[in-house]
Amino acid sequence: MKKIIAIVLLAAVVTGCAFAFAACGDGADVYEFYAPDGAPVLALADMWGENFEFGDDGTAEMKYSVINEANVLARMTDGSAEFIVAPLNVGANVHSGYAAGKMKYDYKLLNVTSWGVLYFTTNEDSYKTRAECADAEEFLAQFDGKSVSTIGAAAIPGKSVEYLFGEAGAEVTLNGSEATVIQQSYLKGDNVTAIFAEPAITGTNANGGNVTVLASVSEIYKEITGNDFPMSGVFVRADVLESEPELVEAVDARVKTSTEKFISDTSAVAEKAAAIEGFSLKAPVIVKAKDKLNVAYKNAAASKADVEKLLGNIGAPCDDGLFA
């Protein structure tokens, strides 16, 4: 009799464990969502920490992490990111690498949330602002023969301004530099002319720097090309898009409302952002820089023409397979 009871209890335990594992596997899968430190986090700040329910009974536990932008490619290469905010050229290169058999994982662009945080800046008196010039070509031409520092020399910042200077026929020497180096040069009062970014510009001036913004790269780019200037957006791992389309749709919809919340209630979202582990920006700087951050949501289809144009202009053309 004892043996029979023991067998029944063991069967119940095994059945219970199997049910628990099945429930865990079907109802509470864990997904990693990465965003590089700085402005890219702001579109997600209102949704940070939230999980997702989708379909009839699906539940996705979302684990959010702030990372250094230098680590974005690694998270896409090893596939550890189911969702990730990435510069468009990085995502496009990963997608192209997968198509060529050089990458293990493919990624699709879900939406664009950053439309340019780059600015032509200086503390020298020899340059005109865009408003002081007749057009974008005149503005760009004043840099002919000059040397300009730039963040991301081999990425969207450097490649974009290289394209713009070329369109204006200006021969400019672009020197790659880290944002912290440019910032410290401004704070020390060294002569600086650089392609710099928000909210670091606002933060530098708040700390005693003397940064004059000559023009927005986004606005100059729009004048030259007629297109908007997309910089980064949310990418989803292709197999997740295929296996869990309802989850991906739910995440995309929440990114949209999270972005809209940042725009409509910046102070509240800035406080939430400042409390995120690993996030370096302070709430007052975010609020002050809001109008220069160009945070806005467009889905993959609405962004497609602008993304294709930018990637083509910087020498990283993409195919239709990039878009979710």
BADREN-45502 format. One record per residue (C-alpha): residue number from 1; residue in three letters; x, y, z. Coordinates in pm, whole numbers, padded with zeros to 5 digits. Layout:
# residues N
<rec num="NUM" residu="Ala" c1="X" c2="Y" c3="Z"/>
...
***
This chain:
# residues 324
<rec num="1" residu="Met" c1="00000" c2="00000" c3="00000"/>
<rec num="2" residu="Lys" c1="00284" c2="00240" c3="00093"/>
<rec num="3" residu="Lys" c1="00453" c2="00167" c3="-00239"/>
<rec num="4" residu="Ile" c1="00132" c2="00247" c3="-00426"/>
<rec num="5" residu="Ile" c1="00093" c2="00579" c3="-00236"/>
<rec num="6" residu="Ala" c1="00458" c2="00665" c3="-00302"/>
<rec num="7" residu="Ile" c1="00418" c2="00595" c3="-00672"/>
<rec num="8" residu="Val" c1="00104" c2="00808" c3="-00689"/>
<rec num="9" residu="Leu" c1="00277" c2="01095" c3="-00507"/>
<rec num="10" residu="Leu" c1="00581" c2="01070" c3="-00734"/>
<rec num="11" residu="Ala" c1="00357" c2="01074" c3="-01038"/>
<rec num="12" residu="Ala" c1="00180" c2="01381" c3="-00902"/>
<rec num="13" residu="Val" c1="00511" c2="01559" c3="-00840"/>
<rec num="14" residu="Val" c1="00641" c2="01472" c3="-01187"/>
<rec num="15" residu="Thr" c1="00311" c2="01583" c3="-01345"/>
<rec num="16" residu="Gly" c1="00317" c2="01904" c3="-01141"/>
<rec num="17" residu="Cys" c1="00675" c2="01981" c3="-01243"/>
<rec num="18" residu="Ala" c1="00599" c2="01910" c3="-01605"/>
<rec num="19" residu="Phe" c1="00297" c2="02139" c3="-01586"/>
<rec num="20" residu="Ala" c1="00503" c2="02410" c3="-01416"/>
<rec num="21" residu="Phe" c1="00773" c2="02396" c3="-01680"/>
<rec num="22" residu="Ala" c1="00517" c2="02396" c3="-01959"/>
<rec num="23" residu="Ala" c1="00341" c2="02694" c3="-01805"/>
<rec num="24" residu="Cys" c1="00672" c2="02872" c3="-01769"/>
<rec num="25" residu="Gly" c1="00771" c2="02794" c3="-02125"/>
<rec num="26" residu="Asp" c1="00432" c2="02887" c3="-02275"/>
<rec num="27" residu="Gly" c1="00327" c2="03172" c3="-02050"/>
<rec num="28" residu="Ala" c1="00632" c2="03358" c3="-01917"/>
<rec num="29" residu="Asp" c1="00914" c2="03355" c3="-02167"/>
<rec num="30" residu="Val" c1="01196" c2="03603" c3="-02099"/>
<rec num="31" residu="Tyr" c1="01308" c2="03847" c3="-02367"/>
<rec num="32" residu="Glu" c1="01608" c2="04080" c3="-02356"/>
<rec num="33" residu="Phe" c1="01557" c2="04444" c3="-02460"/>
<rec num="34" residu="Tyr" c1="01875" c2="04652" c3="-02486"/>
<rec num="35" residu="Ala" c1="01920" c2="05024" c3="-02546"/>
<rec num="36" residu="Pro" c1="02247" c2="05218" c3="-02565"/>
<rec num="37" residu="Asp" c1="02301" c2="05480" c3="-02297"/>
<rec num="38" residu="Gly" c1="02192" c2="05834" c3="-02382"/>
<rec num="39" residu="Ala" c1="01913" c2="05966" c3="-02601"/>
<rec num="40" residu="Pro" c1="01806" c2="05622" c3="-02741"/>
<rec num="41" residu="Val" c1="01675" c2="05521" c3="-02397"/>
<rec num="42" residu="Leu" c1="01431" c2="05813" c3="-02383"/>
<rec num="43" residu="Ala" c1="01183" c2="05662" c3="-02629"/>
<rec num="44" residu="Leu" c1="01157" c2="05356" c3="-02403"/>
<rec num="45" residu="Ala" c1="01169" c2="05525" c3="-02064"/>
<rec num="46" residu="Asp" c1="00793" c2="05528" c3="-02005"/>
<rec num="47" residu="Met" c1="00764" c2="05154" c3="-02079"/>
<rec num="48" residu="Trp" c1="01087" c2="05052" c3="-01903"/>
<rec num="49" residu="Gly" c1="01030" c2="04756" c3="-01672"/>
<rec num="50" residu="Glu" c1="00696" c2="04654" c3="-01822"/>
<rec num="51" residu="Asn" c1="00611" c2="04299" c3="-01930"/>
<rec num="52" residu="Phe" c1="00371" c2="04208" c3="-02211"/>
<rec num="53" residu="Glu" c1="00057" c2="04003" c3="-02247"/>
<rec num="54" residu="Phe" c1="-00034" c2="03904" c3="-02600"/>
<rec num="55" residu="Gly" c1="-00267" c2="03668" c3="-02782"/>
<rec num="56" residu="Asp" c1="-00503" c2="03460" c3="-02570"/>
<rec num="57" residu="Asp" c1="-00270" c2="03370" c3="-02283"/>
<rec num="58" residu="Gly" c1="00084" c2="03465" c3="-02383"/>
<rec num="59" residu="Thr" c1="00301" c2="03648" c3="-02130"/>
<rec num="60" residu="Ala" c1="00645" c2="03784" c3="-02204"/>
<rec num="61" residu="Glu" c1="00879" c2="03890" c3="-01928"/>
<rec num="62" residu="Met" c1="01088" c2="04172" c3="-02069"/>
<rec num="63" residu="Lys" c1="01433" c2="04227" c3="-01922"/>
<rec num="64" residu="Tyr" c1="01557" c2="04579" c3="-02003"/>
<rec num="65" residu="Ser" c1="01925" c2="04679" c3="-01996"/>
<rec num="66" residu="Val" c1="02122" c2="04995" c3="-02073"/>
<rec num="67" residu="Ile" c1="02446" c2="04922" c3="-02257"/>
<rec num="68" residu="Asn" c1="02731" c2="05115" c3="-02412"/>
<rec num="69" residu="Glu" c1="02672" c2="05186" c3="-02781"/>
<rec num="70" residu="Ala" c1="03001" c2="05008" c3="-02855"/>
<rec num="71" residu="Asn" c1="02838" c2="04684" c3="-02735"/>
<rec num="72" residu="Val" c1="02531" c2="04702" c3="-02960"/>
<rec num="73" residu="Leu" c1="02691" c2="04503" c3="-03240"/>
<rec num="74" residu="Ala" c1="02803" c2="04231" c3="-02997"/>
<rec num="75" residu="Arg" c1="02449" c2="04187" c3="-02862"/>
<rec num="76" residu="Met" c1="02320" c2="04146" c3="-03217"/>
<rec num="77" residu="Thr" c1="02604" c2="03922" c3="-03328"/>
<rec num="78" residu="Asp" c1="02556" c2="03673" c3="-03044"/>
<rec num="79" residu="Gly" c1="02177" c2="03700" c3="-03066"/>
<rec num="80" residu="Ser" c1="02134" c2="03777" c3="-02696"/>
<rec num="81" residu="Ala" c1="01904" c2="04067" c3="-02784"/>
<rec num="82" residu="Glu" c1="01552" c2="03979" c3="-02887"/>
<rec num="83" residu="Phe" c1="01483" c2="04354" c3="-02907"/>
<rec num="84" residu="Ile" c1="01744" c2="04629" c3="-02928"/>
<rec num="85" residu="Val" c1="01771" c2="04999" c3="-03009"/>
<rec num="86" residu="Ala" c1="02053" c2="05030" c3="-03260"/>
<rec num="87" residu="Pro" c1="02199" c2="05282" c3="-03505"/>
<rec num="88" residu="Leu" c1="02047" c2="05213" c3="-03845"/>
<rec num="89" residu="Asn" c1="02381" c2="05140" c3="-04011"/>
<rec num="90" residu="Val" c1="02465" c2="04878" c3="-03747"/>
<rec num="91" residu="Gly" c1="02132" c2="04702" c3="-03793"/>
<rec num="92" residu="Ala" c1="02164" c2="04719" c3="-04171"/>
<rec num="93" residu="Asn" c1="02515" c2="04572" c3="-04158"/>
<rec num="94" residu="Val" c1="02399" c2="04284" c3="-03937"/>
<rec num="95" residu="His" c1="02111" c2="04212" c3="-04174"/>
<rec num="96" residu="Ser" c1="02344" c2="04220" c3="-04476"/>
<rec num="97" residu="Gly" c1="02593" c2="04000" c3="-04293"/>
<rec num="98" residu="Tyr" c1="02324" c2="03743" c3="-04223"/>
<rec num="99" residu="Ala" c1="02215" c2="03743" c3="-04588"/>
<rec num="100" residu="Ala" c1="02578" c2="03682" c3="-04687"/>
<rec num="101" residu="Gly" c1="02612" c2="03394" c3="-04442"/>
<rec num="102" residu="Lys" c1="02849" c2="03583" c3="-04214"/>
<rec num="103" residu="Met" c1="02610" c2="03637" c3="-03922"/>
<rec num="104" residu="Lys" c1="02422" c2="03378" c3="-03720"/>
<rec num="105" residu="Tyr" c1="02122" c2="03600" c3="-03648"/>
<rec num="106" residu="Asp" c1="01912" c2="03828" c3="-03863"/>
<rec num="107" residu="Tyr" c1="01744" c2="04146" c3="-03737"/>
<rec num="108" residu="Lys" c1="01455" c2="04350" c3="-03875"/>
<rec num="109" residu="Leu" c1="01384" c2="04719" c3="-03827"/>
<rec num="110" residu="Leu" c1="01062" c2="04759" c3="-03628"/>
<rec num="111" residu="Asn" c1="01051" c2="05138" c3="-03604"/>
<rec num="112" residu="Val" c1="01259" c2="05455" c3="-03594"/>
<rec num="113" residu="Thr" c1="01257" c2="05666" c3="-03277"/>
<rec num="114" residu="Ser" c1="01556" c2="05900" c3="-03324"/>
<rec num="115" residu="Trp" c1="01554" c2="06159" c3="-03602"/>
<rec num="116" residu="Gly" c1="01886" c2="06322" c3="-03534"/>
<rec num="117" residu="Val" c1="02070" c2="06453" c3="-03229"/>
<rec num="118" residu="Leu" c1="02371" c2="06587" c3="-03424"/>
<rec num="119" residu="Tyr" c1="02473" c2="06951" c3="-03454"/>
<rec num="120" residu="Phe" c1="02743" c2="07161" c3="-03613"/>
<rec num="121" residu="Thr" c1="02903" c2="07332" c3="-03311"/>
<rec num="122" residu="Thr" c1="03189" c2="07571" c3="-03237"/>
<rec num="123" residu="Asn" c1="03335" c2="07817" c3="-02987"/>
<rec num="124" residu="Glu" c1="03516" c2="08010" c3="-03260"/>
<rec num="125" residu="Asp" c1="03396" c2="08336" c3="-03412"/>
<rec num="126" residu="Ser" c1="03478" c2="08266" c3="-03776"/>
<rec num="127" residu="Tyr" c1="03167" c2="08060" c3="-03861"/>
<rec num="128" residu="Lys" c1="02817" c2="08166" c3="-03958"/>
<rec num="129" residu="Thr" c1="02503" c2="08000" c3="-03833"/>
<rec num="130" residu="Arg" c1="02259" c2="07850" c3="-04082"/>
<rec num="131" residu="Ala" c1="02031" c2="08150" c3="-04026"/>
<rec num="132" residu="Glu" c1="02310" c2="08382" c3="-04138"/>
<rec num="133" residu="Cys" c1="02357" c2="08195" c3="-04466"/>
<rec num="134" residu="Ala" c1="02143" c2="08209" c3="-04779"/>
<rec num="135" residu="Asp" c1="02105" c2="07831" c3="-04799"/>
<rec num="136" residu="Ala" c1="02248" c2="07501" c3="-04679"/>
<rec num="137" residu="Glu" c1="02513" c2="07498" c3="-04953"/>
<rec num="138" residu="Glu" c1="02651" c2="07834" c3="-04839"/>
<rec num="139" residu="Phe" c1="02653" c2="07715" c3="-04480"/>
<rec num="140" residu="Leu" c1="02847" c2="07400" c3="-04567"/>
<rec num="141" residu="Ala" c1="03085" c2="07579" c3="-04804"/>
<rec num="142" residu="Gln" c1="03230" c2="07789" c3="-04520"/>
<rec num="143" residu="Phe" c1="03402" c2="07474" c3="-04388"/>
<rec num="144" residu="Asp" c1="03598" c2="07423" c3="-04712"/>
<rec num="145" residu="Gly" c1="03965" c2="07369" c3="-04634"/>
<rec num="146" residu="Lys" c1="03898" c2="07348" c3="-04260"/>
<rec num="147" residu="Ser" c1="03942" c2="07070" c3="-04006"/>
<rec num="148" residu="Val" c1="03636" c2="06958" c3="-03809"/>
<rec num="149" residu="Ser" c1="03616" c2="06704" c3="-03526"/>
<rec num="150" residu="Thr" c1="03330" c2="06456" c3="-03526"/>
<rec num="151" residu="Ile" c1="03189" c2="06188" c3="-03305"/>
<rec num="152" residu="Gly" c1="03134" c2="05854" c3="-03479"/>
<rec num="153" residu="Ala" c1="03369" c2="05921" c3="-03770"/>
<rec num="154" residu="Ala" c1="03306" c2="05578" c3="-03925"/>
<rec num="155" residu="Ala" c1="02936" c2="05568" c3="-03832"/>
<rec num="156" residu="Ile" c1="02627" c2="05776" c3="-03913"/>
<rec num="157" residu="Pro" c1="02762" c2="06108" c3="-03774"/>
<rec num="158" residu="Gly" c1="03088" c2="06112" c3="-03967"/>
<rec num="159" residu="Lys" c1="02955" c2="05949" c3="-04284"/>
<rec num="160" residu="Ser" c1="02652" c2="06179" c3="-04298"/>
<rec num="161" residu="Val" c1="02845" c2="06505" c3="-04269"/>
<rec num="162" residu="Glu" c1="03105" c2="06371" c3="-04512"/>
<rec num="163" residu="Tyr" c1="02819" c2="06322" c3="-04758"/>
<rec num="164" residu="Leu" c1="02679" c2="06670" c3="-04690"/>
<rec num="165" residu="Phe" c1="03015" c2="06842" c3="-04733"/>
<rec num="166" residu="Gly" c1="03064" c2="06650" c3="-05057"/>
<rec num="167" residu="Glu" c1="02727" c2="06763" c3="-05189"/>
<rec num="168" residu="Ala" c1="02831" c2="07124" c3="-05125"/>
<rec num="169" residu="Gly" c1="03174" c2="07073" c3="-05283"/>
<rec num="170" residu="Ala" c1="03352" c2="07149" c3="-04956"/>
<rec num="171" residu="Glu" c1="03678" c2="06965" c3="-04888"/>
<rec num="172" residu="Val" c1="03683" c2="06919" c3="-04514"/>
<rec num="173" residu="Thr" c1="03919" c2="06716" c3="-04298"/>
<rec num="174" residu="Leu" c1="03709" c2="06518" c3="-04051"/>
<rec num="175" residu="Asn" c1="03889" c2="06408" c3="-03736"/>
<rec num="176" residu="Gly" c1="03726" c2="06133" c3="-03534"/>
<rec num="177" residu="Ser" c1="03695" c2="06208" c3="-03164"/>
<rec num="178" residu="Glu" c1="03514" c2="06073" c3="-02860"/>
<rec num="179" residu="Ala" c1="03226" c2="06282" c3="-02729"/>
<rec num="180" residu="Thr" c1="03396" c2="06312" c3="-02390"/>
<rec num="181" residu="Val" c1="03710" c2="06454" c3="-02553"/>
<rec num="182" residu="Ile" c1="03509" c2="06716" c3="-02742"/>
<rec num="183" residu="Gln" c1="03319" c2="06800" c3="-02425"/>
<rec num="184" residu="Gln" c1="03636" c2="06845" c3="-02221"/>
<rec num="185" residu="Ser" c1="03789" c2="07062" c3="-02493"/>
<rec num="186" residu="Tyr" c1="03485" c2="07291" c3="-02476"/>
<rec num="187" residu="Leu" c1="03501" c2="07303" c3="-02098"/>
<rec num="188" residu="Lys" c1="03872" c2="07391" c3="-02104"/>
<rec num="189" residu="Gly" c1="03814" c2="07667" c3="-02359"/>
<rec num="190" residu="Asp" c1="04023" c2="07514" c3="-02637"/>
<rec num="191" residu="Asn" c1="03932" c2="07620" c3="-02991"/>
<rec num="192" residu="Val" c1="03680" c2="07361" c3="-03108"/>
<rec num="193" residu="Thr" c1="03463" c2="07313" c3="-03414"/>
<rec num="194" residu="Ala" c1="03287" c2="06978" c3="-03409"/>
<rec num="195" residu="Ile" c1="02995" c2="06760" c3="-03500"/>
<rec num="196" residu="Phe" c1="02860" c2="06710" c3="-03150"/>
<rec num="197" residu="Ala" c1="02535" c2="06568" c3="-03009"/>
<rec num="198" residu="Glu" c1="02252" c2="06643" c3="-02771"/>
<rec num="199" residu="Pro" c1="02201" c2="06619" c3="-02481"/>
<rec num="200" residu="Ala" c1="02578" c2="06644" c3="-02431"/>
<rec num="201" residu="Ile" c1="02573" c2="06997" c3="-02579"/>
<rec num="202" residu="Thr" c1="02316" c2="07114" c3="-02324"/>
<rec num="203" residu="Gly" c1="02506" c2="06938" c3="-02045"/>
<rec num="204" residu="Thr" c1="02835" c2="07098" c3="-02150"/>
<rec num="205" residu="Asn" c1="02687" c2="07449" c3="-02150"/>
<rec num="206" residu="Ala" c1="02521" c2="07384" c3="-01814"/>
<rec num="207" residu="Asn" c1="02866" c2="07304" c3="-01673"/>
<rec num="208" residu="Gly" c1="03028" c2="07624" c3="-01796"/>
<rec num="209" residu="Gly" c1="03114" c2="07534" c3="-02153"/>
<rec num="210" residu="Asn" c1="03071" c2="07778" c3="-02439"/>
<rec num="211" residu="Val" c1="02916" c2="07576" c3="-02720"/>
<rec num="212" residu="Thr" c1="02754" c2="07766" c3="-03005"/>
<rec num="213" residu="Val" c1="02518" c2="07559" c3="-03219"/>
<rec num="214" residu="Leu" c1="02558" c2="07664" c3="-03583"/>
<rec num="215" residu="Ala" c1="02300" c2="07431" c3="-03732"/>
<rec num="216" residu="Ser" c1="02121" c2="07100" c3="-03693"/>
<rec num="217" residu="Val" c1="02258" c2="06821" c3="-03907"/>
<rec num="218" residu="Ser" c1="01899" c2="06697" c3="-03944"/>
<rec num="219" residu="Glu" c1="01785" c2="07029" c3="-04087"/>
<rec num="220" residu="Ile" c1="02082" c2="07064" c3="-04323"/>
<rec num="221" residu="Tyr" c1="02032" c2="06705" c3="-04439"/>
<rec num="222" residu="Lys" c1="01663" c2="06774" c3="-04507"/>
<rec num="223" residu="Glu" c1="01752" c2="07083" c3="-04712"/>
<rec num="224" residu="Ile" c1="02005" c2="06893" c3="-04921"/>
<rec num="225" residu="Thr" c1="01813" c2="06569" c3="-04974"/>
<rec num="226" residu="Gly" c1="01447" c2="06644" c3="-04911"/>
<rec num="227" residu="Asn" c1="01440" c2="06352" c3="-04667"/>
<rec num="228" residu="Asp" c1="01426" c2="06331" c3="-04289"/>
<rec num="229" residu="Phe" c1="01734" c2="06213" c3="-04100"/>
<rec num="230" residu="Pro" c1="01675" c2="05879" c3="-03922"/>
<rec num="231" residu="Met" c1="01951" c2="05772" c3="-03682"/>
<rec num="232" residu="Ser" c1="01833" c2="05480" c3="-03472"/>
<rec num="233" residu="Gly" c1="01535" c2="05262" c3="-03396"/>
<rec num="234" residu="Val" c1="01413" c2="04936" c3="-03247"/>
<rec num="235" residu="Phe" c1="01525" c2="04613" c3="-03414"/>
<rec num="236" residu="Val" c1="01375" c2="04271" c3="-03346"/>
<rec num="237" residu="Arg" c1="01548" c2="03936" c3="-03397"/>
<rec num="238" residu="Ala" c1="01398" c2="03784" c3="-03710"/>
<rec num="239" residu="Asp" c1="01308" c2="03448" c3="-03555"/>
<rec num="240" residu="Val" c1="01115" c2="03623" c3="-03276"/>
<rec num="241" residu="Leu" c1="00922" c2="03823" c3="-03537"/>
<rec num="242" residu="Glu" c1="00837" c2="03499" c3="-03715"/>
<rec num="243" residu="Ser" c1="00743" c2="03293" c3="-03408"/>
<rec num="244" residu="Glu" c1="00574" c2="03561" c3="-03196"/>
<rec num="245" residu="Pro" c1="00420" c2="03821" c3="-03429"/>
<rec num="246" residu="Glu" c1="00156" c2="03924" c3="-03174"/>
<rec num="247" residu="Leu" c1="00423" c2="03998" c3="-02913"/>
<rec num="248" residu="Val" c1="00624" c2="04201" c3="-03164"/>
<rec num="249" residu="Glu" c1="00312" c2="04396" c3="-03257"/>
<rec num="250" residu="Ala" c1="00244" c2="04466" c3="-02888"/>
<rec num="251" residu="Val" c1="00600" c2="04585" c3="-02829"/>
<rec num="252" residu="Asp" c1="00591" c2="04810" c3="-03135"/>
<rec num="253" residu="Ala" c1="00262" c2="04964" c3="-03021"/>
<rec num="254" residu="Arg" c1="00402" c2="05028" c3="-02673"/>
<rec num="255" residu="Val" c1="00717" c2="05191" c3="-02812"/>
<rec num="256" residu="Lys" c1="00486" c2="05428" c3="-02998"/>
<rec num="257" residu="Thr" c1="00291" c2="05529" c3="-02687"/>
<rec num="258" residu="Ser" c1="00611" c2="05547" c3="-02480"/>
<rec num="259" residu="Thr" c1="00763" c2="05785" c3="-02734"/>
<rec num="260" residu="Glu" c1="00448" c2="05995" c3="-02739"/>
<rec num="261" residu="Lys" c1="00454" c2="06013" c3="-02359"/>
<rec num="262" residu="Phe" c1="00810" c2="06149" c3="-02368"/>
<rec num="263" residu="Ile" c1="00696" c2="06423" c3="-02604"/>
<rec num="264" residu="Ser" c1="00376" c2="06512" c3="-02414"/>
<rec num="265" residu="Asp" c1="00504" c2="06482" c3="-02055"/>
<rec num="266" residu="Thr" c1="00880" c2="06521" c3="-02076"/>
<rec num="267" residu="Ser" c1="00936" c2="06611" c3="-01711"/>
<rec num="268" residu="Ala" c1="00768" c2="06297" c3="-01578"/>
<rec num="269" residu="Val" c1="00940" c2="06067" c3="-01827"/>
<rec num="270" residu="Ala" c1="01275" c2="06236" c3="-01765"/>
<rec num="271" residu="Glu" c1="01243" c2="06151" c3="-01395"/>
<rec num="272" residu="Lys" c1="01168" c2="05789" c3="-01484"/>
<rec num="273" residu="Ala" c1="01464" c2="05780" c3="-01723"/>
<rec num="274" residu="Ala" c1="01703" c2="05927" c3="-01468"/>
<rec num="275" residu="Ala" c1="01612" c2="05645" c3="-01226"/>
<rec num="276" residu="Ile" c1="01696" c2="05368" c3="-01476"/>
<rec num="277" residu="Glu" c1="01996" c2="05162" c3="-01370"/>
<rec num="278" residu="Gly" c1="02300" c2="05236" c3="-01586"/>
<rec num="279" residu="Phe" c1="02149" c2="05548" c3="-01746"/>
<rec num="280" residu="Ser" c1="02379" c2="05849" c3="-01731"/>
<rec num="281" residu="Leu" c1="02157" c2="06149" c3="-01812"/>
<rec num="282" residu="Lys" c1="02003" c2="06373" c3="-01548"/>
<rec num="283" residu="Ala" c1="01639" c2="06479" c3="-01563"/>
<rec num="284" residu="Pro" c1="01701" c2="06859" c3="-01585"/>
<rec num="285" residu="Val" c1="01935" c2="06814" c3="-01882"/>
<rec num="286" residu="Ile" c1="01682" c2="06591" c3="-02060"/>
<rec num="287" residu="Val" c1="01403" c2="06845" c3="-02010"/>
<rec num="288" residu="Lys" c1="01617" c2="07137" c3="-02125"/>
<rec num="289" residu="Ala" c1="01737" c2="06950" c3="-02435"/>
<rec num="290" residu="Lys" c1="01398" c2="06803" c3="-02528"/>
<rec num="291" residu="Asp" c1="01331" c2="07012" c3="-02839"/>
<rec num="292" residu="Lys" c1="01675" c2="06932" c3="-02980"/>
<rec num="293" residu="Leu" c1="01654" c2="06555" c3="-02933"/>
<rec num="294" residu="Asn" c1="01414" c2="06483" c3="-03221"/>
<rec num="295" residu="Val" c1="01252" c2="06186" c3="-03048"/>
<rec num="296" residu="Ala" c1="00956" c2="06069" c3="-03256"/>
<rec num="297" residu="Tyr" c1="00800" c2="05737" c3="-03360"/>
<rec num="298" residu="Lys" c1="00753" c2="05608" c3="-03713"/>
<rec num="299" residu="Asn" c1="00698" c2="05241" c3="-03792"/>
<rec num="300" residu="Ala" c1="00915" c2="05053" c3="-04040"/>
<rec num="301" residu="Ala" c1="00689" c2="05119" c3="-04336"/>
<rec num="302" residu="Ala" c1="00661" c2="05491" c3="-04269"/>
<rec num="303" residu="Ser" c1="01037" c2="05518" c3="-04217"/>
<rec num="304" residu="Lys" c1="01139" c2="05308" c3="-04516"/>
<rec num="305" residu="Ala" c1="01206" c2="05580" c3="-04775"/>
<rec num="306" residu="Asp" c1="01410" c2="05792" c3="-04533"/>
<rec num="307" residu="Val" c1="01609" c2="05492" c3="-04407"/>
<rec num="308" residu="Glu" c1="01688" c2="05371" c3="-04757"/>
<rec num="309" residu="Lys" c1="01799" c2="05720" c3="-04861"/>
<rec num="310" residu="Leu" c1="02027" c2="05770" c3="-04561"/>
<rec num="311" residu="Leu" c1="02187" c2="05427" c3="-04580"/>
<rec num="312" residu="Gly" c1="02249" c2="05472" c3="-04952"/>
<rec num="313" residu="Asn" c1="02406" c2="05813" c3="-04894"/>
<rec num="314" residu="Ile" c1="02650" c2="05682" c3="-04632"/>
<rec num="315" residu="Gly" c1="02754" c2="05377" c3="-04833"/>
<rec num="316" residu="Ala" c1="02551" c2="05112" c3="-04650"/>
<rec num="317" residu="Pro" c1="02259" c2="05036" c3="-04884"/>
<rec num="318" residu="Cys" c1="01990" c2="04797" c3="-04761"/>
<rec num="319" residu="Asp" c1="01729" c2="04568" c3="-04914"/>
<rec num="320" residu="Asp" c1="01357" c2="04533" c3="-04839"/>
<rec num="321" residu="Gly" c1="01431" c2="04244" c3="-04604"/>
<rec num="322" residu="Leu" c1="01561" c2="04489" c3="-04343"/>
<rec num="323" residu="Phe" c1="01210" c2="04612" c3="-04265"/>
<rec num="324" residu="Ala" c1="00971" c2="04424" c3="-04037"/>
***
